[in-house]
Amino acid sequence: MTTPSASLAERVAAIDQRIAAAAREAGRSPDEITRIVVTKFHPASLINELYALGVRDVGENRAQEVLEKVTEVGQTPDLRWHFVGQLQTNKARAVRRVASVIHSLDREKLAVALDAADEEPRDVLIQVNLTDDPGRGGVAPERLLALAEHAAGCRGLRVRGVMAVAPLGEEPAAAFERLAGHAETVRRVVPDATWISAGMTGDFEAAIRAGATHLRIGTAITGPRPVRG
Ligand SMILES: *Cc1c(COP(=O)(O)O)cnc(C)c1O
């Protein structure tokens, strides 16, 4: 999947070709799909390289790391930072300030912490837990409707849709079908919440077939992540 000898530019191009092919096979337009490059654990210089290649959407999963990198990367007004990791309430406002989209709203307390009624609404996705393990990120499906209603009532948040990670040990296609159903649940509350953030290096084609609008792709583009504690 990741060819070590291929350059970064070649890997971005190869993934984009696979995205376009999978979209067309599913009868979808590649234009309705946003490819986010997940750069966690990699140095900020990688983001500058990606930016030079035309990448405008990057993903990070730790508050401290994204805050540091935004400072290091500097002036790139059209670069969108996507926050895809679990978020503590005490870091919420700081992440809100730098992230264009927060993919990991998973509880009412976090919605309260992220809300800022006096500012432009921030785009958020509700992360749904597709496993039976409450320790994994995301709201349990039976609590999704209540969370969507709560978040929809926060003036500083704009609920755009749902996000999930496919569980290990399950066919991703089946998990993504459930996610499509959860997206419908959110649209009962917020009819224009059409975004579905799903699909990573190993399963993005299945996610495209199930209607994903935002793919979060790391290692297939960046190569293996440096080990970090
Ligand atoms: C790291 C990460 C990704 C990217 O994973 P790859 O398998 O490297 O593509 C996607 N989503 C989330 C939430 C992540 O933490």
PDBQT file of the ligand as one rigid body, heavy atoms in Angstrom, charges set to zero:
ROOT
HETATM    1  C1  LIG A 301      -4.464   8.224  12.809  1.00  0.00    +0.000 C 
HETATM    2  C2  LIG A 301      -5.878   8.381  12.440  1.00  0.00    +0.000 A 
HETATM    3  C3  LIG A 301      -6.298   8.224  11.110  1.00  0.00    +0.000 A 
HETATM    4  C4  LIG A 301      -5.369   7.832   9.983  1.00  0.00    +0.000 C 
HETATM    5  O1  LIG A 301      -5.012   6.480  10.085  1.00  0.00    +0.000 OA
HETATM    6  P1  LIG A 301      -4.196   5.706   8.929  1.00  0.00    +0.000 P 
HETATM    7  O2  LIG A 301      -4.546   4.283   9.156  1.00  0.00    +0.000 OA
HETATM    8  O3  LIG A 301      -2.768   6.013   9.133  1.00  0.00    +0.000 OA
HETATM    9  O4  LIG A 301      -4.686   6.196   7.609  1.00  0.00    +0.000 OA
HETATM   10  C5  LIG A 301      -7.640   8.417  10.827  1.00  0.00    +0.000 A 
HETATM   11  N1  LIG A 301      -8.533   8.756  11.798  1.00  0.00    +0.000 NA
HETATM   12  C6  LIG A 301      -8.153   8.914  13.072  1.00  0.00    +0.000 A 
HETATM   13  C7  LIG A 301      -9.192   9.277  14.089  1.00  0.00    +0.000 C 
HETATM   14  C8  LIG A 301      -6.832   8.736  13.438  1.00  0.00    +0.000 A 
HETATM   15  O5  LIG A 301      -6.472   8.894  14.727  1.00  0.00    +0.000 OA
ENDROOT
TORSDOF 0
